[in-house]
């Protein structure tokens, strides 16, 4: 490469920012990663090879993008901040397998973009350093969309990462956990200290690997209904499942009887809290509520 110093170097990052008079936008959750070891770990965790196509969200000034470009077949990166486009043109000039799209990932027609910009018949992976304020909408949008990624490796606020990989019965386990683990196996790969970012955020981060699960043999009668029940179950974490289901369906005597019948059929104690139910138990409960005509 013609460059001697990687983008992910504190001095070079600061030099780039100074050269372009760049000030980070807190509204976009911009924190630029400056630790090569962390970037190596992200690429290693995603198991990226020269045969892989990679989608990146929020390339910033290109620190992670550079490492992805070295390892992957093609990289398609989505950057919402148009101030960063000329910077990326410069920092990634040595890499002809990278394309930057100036779009909001939440408003992008991702299938159309992939078809238009990436070679077909290559495994597709997603890698991103996600802005804290929009981590959940991005994840849910990606997971519920039509694109099937071989794996997803994302860096996020450690508190959110803990929720993704949580086990039933733990404080971190919640609706987001189930939404992710319904489709993917979640593994917390690495803790990333706040000190390796410019500017330094107020909390530590973590790298999470999400790997596609094989097709489920046990599926709910209707996925939107399933997620409706999950959301209701965690609506008031201190309340038990019985009370949260009444909040969803109502407290009329006939309705309460139907809820009880559904819980009995699912083999679930009404006094239990939602955080103790596995994904499969929520599926069983959803189908039992449907059988009682509540869904």
Backbone as numpy.savetxt, mean C-alpha at the origin, in Angstrom:
# Nx Ny Nz CAx CAy CAz Cx Cy Cz
28.41 4.13 -15.39 27.57 5.32 -15.39 28.46 6.57 -15.39
27.97 7.63 -15.97 28.76 8.84 -16.03 28.80 9.54 -14.68
27.81 9.31 -13.84 27.79 9.95 -12.53 28.64 9.14 -11.56
29.38 9.84 -10.70 30.18 9.15 -9.71 29.43 9.00 -8.39
28.48 9.88 -8.14 27.77 9.87 -6.87 26.29 9.62 -7.12
25.73 8.64 -6.39 24.31 8.36 -6.50 23.48 9.56 -6.03
22.25 9.61 -6.53 21.31 10.64 -6.07 21.10 10.50 -4.57
21.03 9.24 -4.10 20.77 8.96 -2.68 22.03 9.17 -1.85
22.46 10.41 -1.81 23.61 10.82 -1.02 23.23 12.17 -0.42
23.42 12.38 0.88 22.96 13.64 1.49 23.51 14.88 0.80
24.81 14.85 0.46 25.42 16.02 -0.16 24.84 16.26 -1.56
24.70 15.18 -2.34 24.17 15.35 -3.71 22.70 15.75 -3.67
21.93 15.17 -2.76 20.51 15.55 -2.63 20.40 17.04 -2.34
21.19 17.51 -1.40 21.14 18.93 -1.05 21.60 19.81 -2.21
22.61 19.33 -2.95 23.11 20.10 -4.10 22.03 20.21 -5.18
21.31 19.13 -5.42 20.22 19.16 -6.41 19.14 20.14 -5.97
18.77 20.08 -4.70 17.73 20.97 -4.19 18.18 22.43 -4.28
19.45 22.67 -3.98 19.97 24.04 -4.05 20.00 24.54 -5.50
20.43 23.68 -6.41 20.56 24.07 -7.82 19.23 24.47 -8.43
18.18 23.82 -7.99 16.84 24.10 -8.53 15.99 24.96 -7.59
16.58 25.42 -6.50 15.81 26.20 -5.55 14.59 25.45 -5.05
14.76 24.14 -4.85 13.62 23.28 -4.52 13.34 23.28 -3.03
12.12 23.59 -2.69 11.64 23.45 -1.32 10.58 22.35 -1.31
10.68 21.45 -0.35 9.71 20.35 -0.32 8.33 20.86 0.03
7.34 20.18 -0.50 5.95 20.52 -0.21 5.42 19.57 0.87
5.16 20.12 2.05 4.60 19.29 3.11 3.25 18.72 2.71
2.52 19.48 1.87 1.18 19.03 1.45 1.25 17.76 0.61
2.42 17.47 0.03 2.61 16.27 -0.78 3.42 15.20 -0.02
3.71 15.48 1.23 4.44 14.50 2.04 5.82 14.19 1.50
6.53 15.21 1.01 7.82 14.97 0.36 8.95 14.85 1.38
9.60 13.69 1.39 10.80 13.44 2.17 11.72 12.60 1.30
12.89 13.12 0.98 13.78 12.45 0.02 14.75 11.52 0.76
14.81 10.27 0.32 15.63 9.24 0.94 17.09 9.40 0.51
18.02 9.34 1.48 19.44 9.59 1.18 20.35 8.47 1.64
19.81 7.28 1.88 20.62 6.17 2.38 20.66 5.05 1.34
21.82 4.81 0.69 21.92 3.76 -0.32 21.59 2.37 0.22
21.92 2.11 1.47 21.65 0.79 2.04 20.16 0.49 2.07
19.36 1.49 2.38 17.91 1.31 2.40 17.41 1.03 0.98
17.94 1.75 0.01 17.53 1.54 -1.38 17.91 0.16 -1.88
19.11 -0.30 -1.52 19.52 -1.66 -1.85 18.52 -2.67 -1.27
18.11 -2.43 -0.03 17.18 -3.34 0.64 15.81 -3.35 -0.01
15.36 -2.19 -0.48 14.07 -2.13 -1.16 14.11 -2.96 -2.44
15.15 -2.77 -3.25 15.28 -3.52 -4.51 15.44 -5.01 -4.23
16.21 -5.35 -3.20 16.40 -6.75 -2.83 15.09 -7.37 -2.36
14.35 -6.64 -1.52 13.08 -7.15 -1.01 12.08 -7.39 -2.13
12.07 -6.51 -3.12 11.16 -6.66 -4.26 11.64 -7.73 -5.24
12.86 -8.23 -5.05 13.43 -9.29 -5.89 13.34 -8.90 -7.37
13.82 -7.71 -7.67 13.72 -7.18 -9.03 14.85 -7.71 -9.91
14.46 -8.17 -11.09 15.43 -8.68 -12.05 15.33 -7.91 -13.36
16.26 -8.20 -14.27 16.26 -7.53 -15.58 15.05 -7.90 -16.43
14.25 -8.85 -15.96 13.05 -9.24 -16.69 11.80 -8.52 -16.19
11.93 -7.78 -15.08 10.76 -7.19 -14.43 10.47 -5.77 -14.91
9.19 -5.47 -15.04 8.73 -4.10 -15.19 8.29 -3.61 -13.81
8.58 -2.34 -13.54 8.27 -1.78 -12.22 7.48 -0.49 -12.35
6.41 -0.40 -11.58 5.69 0.85 -11.40 6.20 1.50 -10.13
6.58 2.77 -10.22 6.97 3.52 -9.02 6.00 4.67 -8.82
5.66 4.94 -7.57 4.78 6.06 -7.23 5.59 7.08 -6.44
5.64 8.32 -6.94 6.34 9.38 -6.24 7.84 9.26 -6.28
8.47 9.38 -7.46 9.93 9.24 -7.55 10.72 10.37 -6.90
10.08 11.51 -6.63 10.79 12.62 -6.00 11.87 13.16 -6.92
13.14 13.11 -6.47 14.23 13.56 -7.33 14.96 12.37 -7.95
14.45 11.15 -7.75 14.94 10.00 -8.49 15.85 9.05 -7.74
15.97 9.17 -6.43 16.90 8.33 -5.67 16.57 6.84 -5.80
15.33 6.48 -5.53 14.92 5.08 -5.66 14.80 4.68 -7.12
14.33 5.59 -7.94 14.16 5.33 -9.38 15.49 4.88 -10.00
16.57 5.51 -9.59 17.89 5.17 -10.11 18.23 3.71 -9.82
17.97 3.28 -8.59 18.26 1.90 -8.21 17.34 0.92 -8.94
16.10 1.30 -9.13 15.16 0.46 -9.86 15.59 0.32 -11.32
16.02 1.43 -11.91 16.43 1.41 -13.32 17.62 0.49 -13.54
18.53 0.45 -12.58 19.69 -0.41 -12.71 19.32 -1.89 -12.65
18.25 -2.20 -11.91 17.91 -3.60 -11.67 16.83 -4.15 -12.61
15.93 -3.28 -13.12 14.73 -3.73 -13.82 14.86 -3.64 -15.34
13.86 -4.21 -16.02 13.74 -4.07 -17.47 13.26 -2.67 -17.82
12.11 -2.27 -17.24 11.57 -0.93 -17.45 10.99 -0.40 -16.15
11.01 0.92 -16.00 10.42 1.59 -14.84 9.48 2.67 -15.34
8.25 2.63 -14.86 7.25 3.64 -15.18 6.89 4.32 -13.86
7.27 5.60 -13.72 7.10 6.31 -12.46 6.08 7.43 -12.59
5.23 7.57 -11.57 4.18 8.59 -11.56 4.52 9.66 -10.53
4.68 10.89 -11.00 5.02 12.01 -10.12 3.99 13.13 -10.29
3.36 13.52 -9.19 2.30 14.52 -9.25 2.85 15.95 -9.29
4.06 16.16 -8.78 4.64 17.50 -8.64 5.42 17.86 -9.89
4.86 18.75 -10.72 5.51 19.08 -11.99 6.82 19.85 -11.81
7.08 20.39 -10.62 8.36 21.06 -10.37 9.53 20.08 -10.45
9.23 18.79 -10.23 10.29 17.79 -10.18 10.64 17.22 -11.55
9.84 17.51 -12.57 10.07 16.91 -13.89 11.42 17.29 -14.49
11.81 18.59 -14.49 13.14 18.91 -15.04 14.28 18.33 -14.21
14.06 18.19 -12.91 15.08 17.58 -12.05 15.26 16.11 -12.43
14.15 15.41 -12.59 14.20 13.99 -12.96 14.82 13.81 -14.35
14.54 14.74 -15.26 15.17 14.68 -16.58 16.69 14.69 -16.46
17.18 15.47 -15.52 18.64 15.57 -15.34 19.20 14.37 -14.56
18.57 14.07 -13.41 19.15 13.04 -12.53 19.08 11.65 -13.14
18.10 11.42 -14.02 17.92 10.09 -14.60 18.33 10.04 -16.08
19.11 11.02 -16.50 19.47 11.12 -17.91 20.24 9.91 -18.42
20.94 9.22 -17.53 21.74 8.06 -17.95 20.92 6.80 -18.18
19.64 6.83 -17.84 18.83 5.61 -17.87 17.73 5.72 -18.94
17.86 4.88 -19.97 16.89 4.95 -21.06 15.70 4.00 -20.84
15.65 3.35 -19.70 14.54 2.43 -19.41 13.57 3.00 -18.38
13.60 4.33 -18.20 12.72 5.00 -17.24 11.83 6.00 -17.97
10.56 6.00 -17.60 9.64 7.01 -18.12 8.88 7.61 -16.95
8.81 8.94 -16.91 8.11 9.66 -15.84 6.79 10.18 -16.37
5.72 9.89 -15.65 4.38 10.37 -16.01 3.94 11.39 -14.96
3.61 12.59 -15.41 3.19 13.66 -14.49 1.69 13.55 -14.24
1.32 12.59 -13.39 -0.08 12.38 -13.07 -0.23 11.95 -11.61
-1.43 12.22 -11.08 -1.81 11.74 -9.76 -2.19 10.27 -9.88
-1.51 9.39 -9.16 -1.75 7.96 -9.29 -3.20 7.60 -8.95
-3.84 8.39 -8.10 -5.22 8.10 -7.71 -6.21 8.43 -8.84
-5.76 9.20 -9.83 -6.64 9.59 -10.93 -6.16 9.00 -12.26
-5.17 8.14 -12.20 -4.57 7.58 -13.42 -5.31 6.33 -13.87
-5.48 6.20 -15.18 -5.98 4.95 -15.76 -4.77 4.02 -15.89
-4.47 3.31 -14.79 -3.23 2.54 -14.73 -3.15 1.44 -15.80
-4.22 0.68 -16.04 -4.13 -0.33 -17.11 -3.77 0.26 -18.46
-4.37 1.41 -18.79 -4.08 2.05 -20.07 -2.63 2.53 -20.13
-2.13 3.07 -19.03 -0.75 3.54 -18.98 0.24 2.39 -19.13
-0.05 1.30 -18.47 0.84 0.13 -18.56 0.86 -0.40 -19.99
-0.31 -0.47 -20.59 -0.39 -0.96 -21.97 0.36 -0.05 -22.94
0.30 1.26 -22.69 0.90 2.23 -23.61 2.41 2.38 -23.43
2.92 2.15 -22.22 4.31 2.51 -21.94 5.24 1.36 -21.58
4.70 0.18 -21.27 5.56 -0.93 -20.85 5.47 -2.09 -21.85
6.60 -2.77 -22.03 6.61 -3.97 -22.86 5.72 -5.03 -22.21
4.95 -5.70 -23.03 4.07 -6.75 -22.50 4.89 -7.99 -22.15
4.23 -8.90 -21.43 4.81 -10.22 -21.10 6.03 -10.14 -20.19
6.05 -9.13 -19.31 7.08 -9.06 -18.28 6.38 -9.02 -16.92
6.93 -9.71 -15.92 6.33 -9.62 -14.58 6.25 -8.16 -14.14
5.18 -7.82 -13.45 4.96 -6.43 -13.04 5.00 -6.32 -11.52
5.82 -5.39 -11.04 5.94 -5.15 -9.61 5.72 -3.66 -9.33
5.33 -3.38 -8.11 5.12 -1.99 -7.71 6.04 -1.68 -6.53
6.76 -0.57 -6.64 7.66 -0.15 -5.57 7.44 1.34 -5.33
7.37 1.73 -4.06 7.10 3.15 -3.79 7.51 3.53 -2.38
7.94 4.77 -2.25 8.08 5.43 -0.95 6.83 6.30 -0.82
5.81 5.79 -0.14 4.50 6.43 -0.15 4.43 7.62 0.80
3.81 8.72 0.35 3.57 9.84 1.27 2.65 9.39 2.41
2.99 9.78 3.62 2.23 9.31 4.77 0.74 9.64 4.69
0.45 10.86 4.20 -0.93 11.34 4.28 -1.88 10.61 3.32
-1.31 9.88 2.37 -2.17 9.27 1.35 -1.86 7.79 1.15
-1.17 7.20 2.11 -0.78 5.79 2.00 -1.99 4.87 1.81
-3.00 5.02 2.67 -4.14 4.10 2.62 -4.93 4.21 1.32
-5.29 5.42 0.85 -6.01 5.50 -0.44 -5.23 4.89 -1.60
-3.92 5.10 -1.63 -3.12 4.52 -2.72 -3.13 3.00 -2.64
-2.89 2.47 -1.46 -2.87 1.01 -1.30 -4.21 0.39 -1.67
-5.30 0.97 -1.16 -6.61 0.41 -1.44 -6.96 0.53 -2.92
-6.56 1.63 -3.54 -6.81 1.79 -4.97 -6.07 0.76 -5.79
-4.81 0.51 -5.44 -3.99 -0.46 -6.16 -4.52 -1.88 -5.95
-4.84 -2.21 -4.70 -5.26 -3.58 -4.37 -6.63 -3.92 -4.95
-7.50 -2.92 -5.04 -8.85 -3.19 -5.55 -8.94 -3.03 -7.06
-7.85 -2.60 -7.69 -7.86 -2.39 -9.14 -7.64 -3.68 -9.92
-7.70 -3.59 -11.24 -7.60 -4.79 -12.08 -6.19 -5.29 -12.32
-5.18 -4.49 -11.99 -3.79 -4.89 -12.24 -3.34 -5.85 -11.16
-2.79 -6.97 -11.59 -2.28 -7.97 -10.65 -0.75 -7.87 -10.59
-0.26 -7.36 -9.49 1.18 -7.23 -9.30 1.74 -8.51 -8.68
2.92 -8.91 -9.15 3.58 -10.08 -8.58 3.92 -9.82 -7.11
4.42 -8.63 -6.84 4.55 -8.19 -5.46 4.53 -6.67 -5.41
4.32 -6.16 -4.21 4.28 -4.73 -3.96 5.21 -4.47 -2.77
6.18 -3.60 -2.95 7.08 -3.24 -1.86 6.97 -1.74 -1.65
6.51 -1.36 -0.47 6.24 0.05 -0.20 6.84 0.45 1.14
7.32 1.69 1.16 7.79 2.27 2.42 6.72 3.23 2.91
6.44 3.17 4.19 5.36 3.98 4.77 5.66 4.23 6.24
4.81 5.02 6.86 4.91 5.27 8.29 4.87 3.92 9.03
5.77 3.74 10.00 5.88 2.45 10.67 4.56 2.03 11.32
3.82 2.98 11.84 2.55 2.65 12.49 1.58 2.00 11.50
1.55 2.50 10.27 0.69 1.92 9.24 1.23 0.57 8.80
2.55 0.46 8.68 3.17 -0.82 8.31 2.81 -1.90 9.32
2.83 -1.55 10.60 2.46 -2.51 11.65 1.03 -3.00 11.45
0.15 -2.12 11.00 -1.25 -2.50 10.79 -1.39 -3.48 9.63
-0.59 -3.28 8.58 -0.68 -4.16 7.41 -0.28 -5.59 7.75
0.73 -5.73 8.59 1.28 -7.06 8.89 0.76 -7.63 10.20
-0.25 -7.00 10.81 -0.72 -7.39 12.14 -1.43 -8.74 12.14
-1.42 -9.38 13.30 -2.11 -10.65 13.52 -3.41 -10.39 14.27
-4.44 -11.24 14.09 -5.68 -11.09 14.86 -5.40 -11.05 16.36
-6.16 -10.20 17.05 -6.02 -10.10 18.50 -5.03 -9.06 18.95
-4.31 -8.43 18.01 -3.34 -7.40 18.39 -3.95 -6.02 18.20
-3.34 -5.04 18.87 -3.85 -3.67 18.83 -3.81 -3.09 17.41
-2.80 -3.47 16.62 -2.62 -2.91 15.28 -3.59 -3.50 14.26
-4.19 -4.64 14.57 -5.08 -5.35 13.64 -6.38 -4.57 13.46
-6.75 -4.32 12.20 -7.96 -3.54 11.94 -8.49 -3.75 10.54
-9.37 -2.86 10.13 -10.02 -2.98 8.82 -9.00 -2.93 7.68
-7.97 -2.07 7.81 -6.94 -1.99 6.77 -6.17 -3.30 6.67
-5.88 -3.91 7.83 -5.20 -5.21 7.85 -5.95 -6.23 7.01
-7.26 -6.32 7.25 -8.08 -7.32 6.57 -8.19 -6.99 5.08
-8.33 -5.72 4.75 -8.43 -5.32 3.35 -7.19 -5.73 2.57
-6.01 -5.60 3.22 -4.76 -5.98 2.57 -4.58 -7.49 2.56
-4.78 -8.13 3.72 -4.51 -9.56 3.84 -5.58 -10.43 3.16
-6.68 -9.84 2.76 -7.66 -10.55 1.95 -7.06 -10.94 0.60
-6.14 -10.10 0.12 -5.56 -10.30 -1.21 -4.08 -10.65 -1.21
-3.36 -10.19 -0.17 -1.90 -10.28 -0.19 -1.36 -10.81 1.14
-0.21 -11.47 1.07 0.53 -11.82 2.28 1.43 -10.64 2.61
1.36 -10.15 3.85 2.09 -8.95 4.24 3.27 -9.31 5.16
4.43 -8.72 4.85 5.64 -9.00 5.63 6.37 -7.68 5.88
6.65 -7.38 7.15 7.42 -6.19 7.48 8.91 -6.54 7.30
9.54 -5.88 6.32 10.89 -6.27 5.91 12.00 -5.49 6.63
11.74 -4.22 6.96 12.82 -3.40 7.51 12.27 -2.13 8.13
12.83 -1.73 9.26 12.53 -0.44 9.87 13.49 0.59 9.30
12.99 1.76 8.94 13.81 2.82 8.36 13.76 4.04 9.27
14.90 4.43 9.87 14.88 5.57 10.79 14.61 6.88 10.08
14.02 7.80 10.80 13.66 9.10 10.21 14.88 9.91 9.78
16.06 9.56 10.32 17.28 10.33 10.07 17.84 10.18 8.66
17.31 9.24 7.86 17.88 9.02 6.52 17.09 9.76 5.44
16.24 10.69 5.86 15.44 11.47 4.91 15.81 12.95 4.99
15.63 13.64 3.86 15.74 15.10 3.81 14.44 15.64 3.26
13.70 16.45 4.02 13.90 16.71 5.45 13.49 15.48 6.27
13.90 15.47 7.52 13.59 14.33 8.39 12.14 14.40 8.85
11.34 13.34 8.63 9.95 13.34 9.11 9.91 13.18 10.64
8.73 13.26 11.19 8.57 13.19 12.65 8.49 11.77 13.18
8.40 10.79 12.28 8.24 9.40 12.71 9.14 8.50 11.87
9.38 7.30 12.37 10.15 6.31 11.61 9.26 5.66 10.54
9.91 5.07 9.56 9.21 4.39 8.48 9.50 2.90 8.52
8.84 2.16 7.65 9.11 0.73 7.51 8.84 0.32 6.08
9.56 -0.71 5.64 9.36 -1.29 4.31 8.49 -2.53 4.48
7.42 -2.59 3.71 6.50 -3.73 3.76 6.46 -4.40 2.39
6.53 -5.72 2.39 6.39 -6.48 1.15 5.04 -7.17 1.15
4.29 -6.94 0.08 2.99 -7.59 -0.12 3.12 -8.53 -1.31
2.84 -9.79 -1.07 2.97 -10.81 -2.12 1.59 -11.38 -2.44
1.28 -11.46 -3.71 -0.05 -11.93 -4.13 -0.32 -13.34 -3.60
-1.49 -13.52 -3.02 -1.92 -14.83 -2.55 -2.50 -15.64 -3.71
-2.47 -16.95 -3.64 -3.18 -17.75 -4.65 -4.67 -17.48 -4.53
-5.45 -17.78 -5.58 -6.89 -17.53 -5.52 -7.51 -18.18 -4.29
-8.38 -17.42 -3.61 -9.02 -17.93 -2.40 -10.04 -19.02 -2.75
-10.03 -20.07 -1.93 -11.06 -21.09 -2.07 -12.32 -20.69 -1.29
-12.12 -19.84 -0.28 -13.23 -19.36 0.56 -13.41 -17.88 0.29
-14.45 -17.55 -0.46 -14.71 -16.15 -0.82 -16.11 -15.76 -0.38
-16.33 -14.47 -0.07 -17.67 -14.03 0.32 -18.61 -14.02 -0.88
-19.91 -14.02 -0.60 -20.88 -13.98 -1.70 -20.75 -12.69 -2.49
-20.23 -11.64 -1.83 -20.12 -10.33 -2.47 -19.01 -9.54 -1.76
-17.99 -9.11 -2.50 -16.86 -8.43 -1.86 -17.24 -7.10 -1.23
-18.02 -6.23 -1.91 -18.41 -4.98 -1.25 -19.16 -5.22 0.07
-20.02 -6.23 0.10 -20.73 -6.56 1.34 -19.75 -7.01 2.42
-18.76 -7.79 2.03 -17.72 -8.25 2.97 -17.00 -7.06 3.60
-16.56 -6.12 2.78 -15.83 -4.98 3.32 -16.74 -4.05 4.12
-18.02 -4.04 3.79 -18.99 -3.28 4.59 -19.08 -3.84 6.00
-19.10 -5.16 6.12 -19.16 -5.82 7.43 -17.87 -5.59 8.19
-16.73 -5.69 7.50 -15.44 -5.46 8.15 -15.37 -4.03 8.70
-15.74 -3.07 7.88 -15.71 -1.66 8.30 -16.61 -1.43 9.51
-17.80 -2.03 9.47 -18.73 -1.88 10.60 -18.18 -2.53 11.86
-17.53 -3.68 11.70 -16.99 -4.39 12.85 -15.97 -3.58 13.62
-15.21 -2.73 12.90 -14.17 -1.93 13.53 -14.60 -0.47 13.73
-15.87 -0.16 13.50 -16.33 1.23 13.58 -16.08 1.81 14.97
-16.31 1.02 15.98 -16.07 1.43 17.37 -15.25 0.32 18.03
-13.95 0.50 18.08 -13.05 -0.58 18.49 -13.32 -1.07 19.91
-13.83 -0.21 20.77 -14.06 -0.62 22.16 -15.36 -1.40 22.32
-16.19 -1.35 21.30 -17.46 -2.09 21.37 -17.27 -3.51 20.84
-18.11 -4.42 21.34 -18.02 -5.78 20.84 -18.74 -5.89 19.50
-18.61 -7.05 18.87 -19.16 -7.25 17.54 -20.67 -7.08 17.53
-21.32 -7.58 18.56 -22.78 -7.48 18.68 -23.25 -6.03 18.59
-22.63 -5.16 19.33 -23.04 -3.75 19.33 -22.73 -3.08 17.99
-21.59 -3.40 17.40 -21.25 -2.78 16.12 -22.17 -3.26 15.00
-22.57 -4.52 15.04 -23.50 -5.01 14.01 -24.88 -4.38 14.18
-25.28 -4.13 15.41 -26.56 -3.43 15.63 -26.51 -2.00 15.09
-25.33 -1.37 15.23 -25.17 -0.02 14.69 -25.31 -0.02 13.17
-24.91 -1.12 12.55 -25.00 -1.23 11.10 -26.41 -1.57 10.64
-27.03 -2.56 11.28 -28.30 -3.09 10.77 -29.54 -2.57 11.51
-29.37 -2.09 12.73 -30.52 -1.61 13.50 -30.76 -2.44 14.75
-31.62 -1.91 15.63 -31.85 -2.55 16.93 -33.28 -3.06 17.11
-34.03 -3.14 16.02 -35.39 -3.68 16.12 -35.29 -5.14 16.55
-36.27 -5.61 17.33 -36.22 -6.99 17.84 -36.01 -8.03 16.74
-36.69 -7.88 15.61 -36.54 -8.84 14.53 -35.13 -8.81 13.95
-34.58 -7.59 13.81 -33.22 -7.46 13.28 -32.20 -8.06 14.24
-32.38 -7.78 15.52 -31.46 -8.34 16.52 -31.50 -9.86 16.52
-32.66 -10.40 16.30 -32.79 -11.86 16.24 -32.05 -12.42 15.01
-32.15 -11.71 13.89 -31.46 -12.14 12.67 -29.94 -12.06 12.83
-29.47 -11.01 13.50 -28.04 -10.88 13.76 -27.57 -12.04 14.63
-28.35 -12.36 15.66 -27.98 -13.46 16.55 -27.95 -14.79 15.80
-28.93 -14.99 14.92 -28.97 -16.22 14.13 -27.74 -16.33 13.22
-27.34 -15.19 12.65 -26.17 -15.19 11.77 -24.90 -15.50 12.56
-24.77 -14.90 13.73 -23.59 -15.15 14.58 -23.54 -16.62 15.01
-24.69 -17.16 15.36 -24.75 -18.57 15.75 -24.32 -19.47 14.58
-24.86 -19.16 13.39 -24.54 -19.97 12.21 -23.05 -19.90 11.87
-22.43 -18.71 12.13 -21.00 -18.54 11.85 -20.12 -19.06 12.97
-20.74 -19.44 14.09 -19.97 -19.94 15.23 -19.14 -18.87 15.90
-19.69 -17.65 15.95 -18.96 -16.50 16.51 -19.67 -15.98 17.75
-18.93 -15.81 18.82 -19.45 -15.27 20.08 -19.79 -13.79 19.87
-21.02 -13.36 20.12 -21.39 -11.96 19.90 -20.62 -10.98 20.79
-20.04 -11.49 21.88 -19.31 -10.61 22.80 -17.88 -10.34 22.35
-17.44 -11.02 21.31 -16.07 -10.88 20.83 -15.90 -9.53 20.13
-14.69 -9.02 20.14 -14.40 -7.80 19.38 -13.87 -8.18 17.99
-14.09 -7.28 17.05 -13.74 -7.54 15.65 -12.25 -7.87 15.48
-11.41 -7.31 16.33 -9.97 -7.51 16.17 -9.54 -8.96 16.39
-10.45 -9.79 16.90 -10.11 -11.20 17.15 -10.56 -12.12 16.00
-11.22 -11.55 15.00 -11.71 -12.36 13.89 -10.70 -12.38 12.74
-10.47 -13.56 12.20 -9.59 -13.69 11.04 -10.34 -13.27 9.77
-9.61 -13.17 8.67 -10.23 -12.86 7.38 -11.30 -13.90 7.06
-10.99 -15.18 7.22 -11.96 -16.24 6.91 -13.19 -16.16 7.79
-13.02 -15.79 9.05 -14.18 -15.67 9.94 -15.08 -14.51 9.52
-14.49 -13.43 9.04 -15.31 -12.32 8.54 -16.06 -12.75 7.27
-15.43 -13.57 6.44 -16.11 -14.07 5.24 -17.30 -14.94 5.65
-17.07 -15.83 6.60 -18.15 -16.71 7.09 -19.29 -15.88 7.67
-18.95 -14.84 8.45 -19.97 -13.98 9.04 -20.76 -13.24 7.97
-20.06 -12.73 6.96 -20.74 -12.02 5.86 -21.76 -12.91 5.18
-21.38 -14.13 4.90 -22.30 -15.06 4.23 -23.48 -15.43 5.14
-23.23 -15.53 6.44 -24.30 -15.84 7.38 -25.29 -14.68 7.49
-24.79 -13.46 7.46 -25.67 -12.26 7.46 -26.49 -12.20 6.19
-25.86 -12.59 5.10 -26.58 -12.64 3.81 -27.71 -13.69 3.84
-27.42 -14.84 4.45 -28.42 -15.89 4.55 -29.63 -15.45 5.38
-29.39 -14.52 6.31 -30.48 -14.00 7.14 -31.15 -12.78 6.50
-30.78 -12.50 5.24 -31.37 -11.39 4.46 -31.01 -10.02 5.01
-29.91 -9.94 5.74 -29.45 -8.64 6.25 -28.55 -7.94 5.25
-28.02 -8.69 4.31 -27.16 -8.13 3.25 -27.71 -8.53 1.88
